[in-house]
Amino acid sequence: MSITGSDLIQVFKVVCESEGRLFIPDSPRQEDIADSIAKHYDSDDLLNAIKLYVKSEYGPILVFDFAIKSRDFVDKVKKERLSIDKFKQTVAETRKLIEEYEL
């Protein structure tokens, strides 16, 4: 899935609205910043990073502020995803071992 800068800004608006946060448009620069971020990161990781960012911030939300912290939030999302995948793999392996033992 590919995401554009405009899509990214819409995601910010929707997430901020659902979390009851204030999204402040920064028209002169937010479109270019959003385009750069969208091109740089994987779409799924980026969308989850935005959700995590909005939930963790206490002040008004700006695309520019997210851009500064984006690497940290995307890295957190990636680590969490890898951890969940590893856990699921461990559960599947354990289930397989239990089924083999029961036979």
JOSULFEN-V559153 format. One record per residue. SS is DSSP state (~ for helix, > for strand, _ for the rest). PHI is phi as a letter, one per 40 degrees, with the letter a starting at -180 (* if undefined). OMEGA is omega in whole degrees, 0 to 359 (* if undefined). Layout:
# JOSULFEN-V559153
ss={SS:SS}
phi={PHI:PHI}
omega={OMEGA:OMEGA}
This chain:
# JOSULFEN-V559153
ss={_:_:_:_:~:~:~:~:~:~:~:~:~:~:~:~:~:~:~:_:_:_:>:_:_:_:~:~:~:~:~:~:~:~:~:~:~:~:~:~:_:_:~:~:~:~:~:~:~:~:~:~:~:~:~:~:_:_:_:_:>:_:~:~:~:~:~:~:~:~:~:~:~:~:~:~:~:~:~:~:~:~:~:~:~:~:~:~:~:~:~:~:~:~:~:~:~:~:~:~:~:~:_}
phi={*:b:b:b:c:c:c:c:c:c:c:d:c:c:c:c:c:c:c:g:b:c:c:b:c:b:d:c:b:c:c:c:c:c:c:c:c:c:c:c:b:c:d:c:c:c:c:c:c:c:c:c:c:c:c:c:c:b:c:c:b:b:c:c:c:c:d:c:b:d:c:c:c:c:c:c:c:c:c:c:c:c:c:c:c:c:c:c:c:c:c:c:c:c:d:c:c:c:c:c:c:c:c}
omega={179:182:179:178:178:177:181:178:177:177:177:182:182:181:178:180:182:179:181:181:180:174:180:177:179:191:185:186:188:181:179:179:180:177:180:180:182:179:188:186:174:186:183:178:181:180:178:178:178:178:179:179:182:179:186:181:181:182:177:183:176:177:181:179:177:181:180:183:189:182:180:182:177:177:178:180:179:180:179:179:179:178:178:178:179:178:179:179:179:178:180:178:179:178:180:179:179:179:178:181:181:180:*}
